[in-house]
Amino acid sequence: MHDTLFQSFVLIFAGAAVIASLALYTRQPLLVAYIALGALLGPYGTGVITNLTLVTDMSHIGIIFLLFLLGLDMQPKALFSVLKKATSIAIISSGIFALTGYGIGHLFGFSHMENLIIGMAMMFSSTIIGIKLLPTTVLHHKHTGELMVGLLLLQDFLAIICLMILYSGDVGEVNLSQLGFTLVTLPLLALFAYCFVRFVLLRLIHKFDRFHEYIFLLAIGWCMGCAELAVLAGLSAEIGAFIAGITLATSPISQYIAISLKPLRDFFLILFFFSLGARFDLGLLSDVLLASVVLAAAILVIKPLVFRFLLHRQSETVGLAWDIGFRLGQISEFSLLIVFVASNAALISEKASVLIQATAIITFLVSSYIVIFNYPNPIAVSDKLRRD
């Protein structure tokens, strides 16, 4: 069926409103509803929406806004202190998760190259689910939120290194010149953002803060501009957006900006979860069903255990260690990007691609259920656990 962008939006958001209502009546998490709607309406379901390119590209904006708002809620001094603690945890845990993915891939007969890609995809946790299900009251200036953000940012940096390896076309080699360029440009971008905010942006905000429309526009422009600068510097748009946010975090108007942009963020995140469900090829699922269930189950069990052990070793309480472990107990949207790049470079088969996608969806859904029904979060079905 030929579908215009307007028709797609009508179907996505009208359908999301209906299925979200059903989900709330049946006490189900909304993330599940959005993914299910994508699978239903997408090209591998009823085929009502077939053109996903623009919708998928737009959904990425939701992730960018999510990281920008994340930066607005973080104080730079607190972030740097928590990064020291999170670095060893992120590196050790990522290595364990990669070995888990490689071993299970080998068990089910995938090639060495495919197992390396599967291992890469298992290393990271979802920024979207981890932060989306974390109450703002916990995220804002609280140790749990700072520690989670530190771990996710370090994982994002490791993901960028993995993507650079994949872009080189050879998993056994690293483009050292590109890696060196990235390591140099990251602090330069942060320095530029800090100076621009201090000497230009804050002065504009102070002078025109009574014009709310202007502040809203300025915040979006600053977020998108830093995201694009980061891409040009060999980093990810997400890291650029986070830098844009954290350089504004000390501004007295930062929380006003955060509140203003949340509806816009949610708009694009609905598109993200819809496109995730719509891109899943149900026809190939039977070929990798057992492997994806085993791999997803292993990730859902091992990630909380590893994070609990490593965090407790760093003198964190057992309760906090379990909390963060279950919140990070899935694989990442970066895993789906790794699949895309590896498939385009002909490094993995379609079967391996579907395996990683299926594992991503299973872990997204199950880990969301675990958090929503057991830990404080903004979309809990229980009034006792619901925290905005």
Buried (B, 14 or more C-beta within 10 A) or exposed (E): EEBEEEBBBEBBBEBBEEBBEEBBEEEBBBBBBBBBBBBBBBBBBEEBBEBBEEBBEBBBBBBBBBBBBBBBBBBBEBBEEBBEBBEEBBEBBBBBBBBBBBBBBBEBEBBEBBBBBBBBBBBBBBBBBBBBBBBBEBBBEBEBBBBBBBBBBBBBBBBBBBBBBBEBEEBEEBBEEBBEBBEEBBEEBBEBBBEBBEEEBBEEBEEEBEEEEBBBEBBBEBBBBBBBBBBEBBBBBBBBBBBBBBBBBEBEBBBBBBEBBBEBBEBBBBBBBBBBBBBBBEEBBEEBEEBBEBBBBBBBEBBBEBBBBBBBEEEBEEEBBBBBBBBBBBBBBBBBBBBBBBBEBEBBBEBBBBBBBBBBBBBBBBBBBBBBBBBBBBBBBEEEBBBE
